[in-house]
Structures are given as structure tokens and as C-alpha cells.
Amino acid sequence: MLDSSVPKDNTNFIESGKDINIVEMGRDDVTVSCTQGKIMLWFGRQVTVPIIRQVVFGISNVDSSVVHEHEVICDFKTISEYESMGYTLISYSKTKGGYRTILNLPFSKKFALDHFVSSIAGQLKERDVKKTLHWDGGPDRIILIYNELKKLEGWGMKRIEYKEV
């Protein structure tokens, strides 16, 4: 059985000696879910651009080695446009409708993060937005992310799940 509890004292919310499955934090319009290999972001349609920016740049402040993998089908010229915005080309291949392109958005490049924030804001006009980030973070960095983001009004711990013993 998974232990899913939220302690009253959020300053030291991860129990020592227990392996974490997932830590969820946020507020009504945004959720950040951290595991040891991924950070999942959910933005509701009512979230504001300054909040998106604070979340994305807050994560970058804690760990600039985080990346977002972006896959797109585009024409060849657009690949270099993405690269000029700070994305790193991982692979591309010819496909129906253009080139299937996989790019990484490194959280170490602030101008790339500006584009990422703008693209999220644009997508929110249509629907809620989910993004997956990749990292090599553990409990210590999860605590740092929480401490960085708790500056946002209404930010709190939503759920912590530990692996079975």
C-alpha cells in the first residue's frame, strides 16, 4: 500500500529513509508533480503568465540541468528557428508533412525559457496544458523546488506518496 499523506510542517516534509514515489505541490491553477526522473507541470486555463513564468524560472533556479523534450513536425527552415530560440536539436527525419523533429529545451537558457512560457500561454487559450520535464532530482532538490515556489500566493503541498517497503 502507498502512504499518501501531507504533513502539517511543510519545511521538512519528506520522511527520512523512505523512497519517494511522487510529490505534488501547487495551487488551484497550477500543479507541479515531482518524481526522481520527471517533473510534470499542469497549468489550468485561468493561470496568469506571471505565474507560469515564476514556476518555470523557479524550477530553472533550482536545477538548470532540467530539460523539456519537444517533438514537432515542421519544415526544414523551422528547425533552425527553434535552434535560434535556444532549443537543442536531438534528431529529425523526413516524414509526411515535413520533418519529424525532436528538440530539447534546456532550462539553462533563459531566452529559451521565455519562448517556453509564451508557448504555454498560447496553448492555454485552447485548453489546460501539461508538460513533462526530465531531470535527475532527488528528495533534496524536490524540497528546494517546493521552497522556491512557496513564494507564490496560495502555494502548498498537495500529496506525497512513498514506495512500499
N, C-alpha and C positions, 0 to 999 in steps of 0.2 A: 504494500500500500504506500502511496506517496503522501508525504507530510506536506500539507499546503496551509501554511499559517503566516500571518503577518504580525510580527512582534510590535509591542507598543513603543519601544525605544528603537527608532529607526537609525540611530547613529552607528550602531553595531548590529545590524540586522541579520547577518549571516552567521549561523551557528558553527562554531569551530569544530573541525573534524568531520563535518558532513559534506558529502558531494552534492553540488547543486545541479538540478535539472534545468530550472528556469527561474528568473527573477523578473517580475513585471512591475513597472512603475509608470506613473503618468498622472493624467487628469482626464476630465471628460472628453476633451477634444484631441488628445494625443496619448499614445501608449508606446513605451519602449520596453521590449522584452529581450532579456539578455540570457544567452547560454554561453558555454565556453567556446563555441565556434562561430556563433552568429549573433547579430543584433537585429531584431525585427522592429521596424517602425510602422506605426499605424497613425495616420492623420485623418481626422474627421473633417467633413466639409466646412464646418464652422470655425476651424482653426485659422489664426491670422498668420500672415507672412512673417512678422517679427518672432512669433513663437516657433515656427518651422526653423527659422534661422538660428534661434537660440539653441534648439535641440541639436541640429546638425553641427553647428560650430562648437557646441558644448562637448559633443562626443569627440570631435576633432581635437579639442584642447586636452582631453584625457588621453587619447590614443590616436596619433596621426598615422599609424600604420593600417587603420581600418580602410577597407575598400568596398565599393559597390560595383558589382558586375552588371553591366548594361548591355542588353542584346537588342539589336535593331536591324531591320532590312532597309537599306538605303542605297543611293547611287554612290559611285566611287568618290566623287568630289566631296560628299558629305563626311566621309571618313576623315579627311584632313581637317574639316571644320570642327569635328569632335576633338581631334588631337590639339587644335589651336585653343580649345576651351579647357585644356588640361587633362583630358582623358588619355589613357594609355591603350593603344591598340593591342589586343591579345591575339585575335585571329579574324580572318574574313574568308569567305568563299562565295563564288558566283552561285546565284540561285534565281529562281523565278521572281521577277520584280526588282532585281538589283543584286546587292551583296549582303549576305548574312554576316553581320559584324558583331564581334564580342569585344567590348571595351571595359576597362577598369577605371573607375573614378577614385583616385587616391585622396584620402582625407588630409593628406599633407599639402595639397594645393588649394589655397583659399579661393582663387578665382574659379577653379572647377567646382568648389562647393557653392559659390554664388550661382552658377548655372544650375546646379542640382536643386537648390532651393527654388529657383524660378520655375524649373520644370515641374516640381511637386505642386507649386501654387497653380500652375496652368492645368494640371491634371485634376486638381480639386474642384475645378469649375464643372466637371462632369460627374465625379464620384469620389468616395473616400479613397485614400491612397495607402498602399502597403509597399514597403521597400525592405529588402534584405541586405544587410551589410555583413561582411566577413571579417573576422578578427581572431586573434589568439589570446583572448582575455580570460582571466580567471576571477575568482571572488574579490581580490583586491581591486582590480580595475572596475568591476561592477559597482563596488562601493564608491569608487571615485566618480563614476558616471552619475550615480544617484546624488552624491554630494554636489556635483557641478550643476545638475538640473533642478535640484530642490530650491534653487533661487527663483524658479518660475512660480508665480502665484498659483496655489491650488495643487502643487506637485506633491505626490505621495506614493507610498508603496502600495501596490495592488495585490500582489501574490508572490509567494516564494514556494517552490516545490523542490524537495530534496529527493535524491535517488534512494531506492530501497537499500537497506543494509544487508 
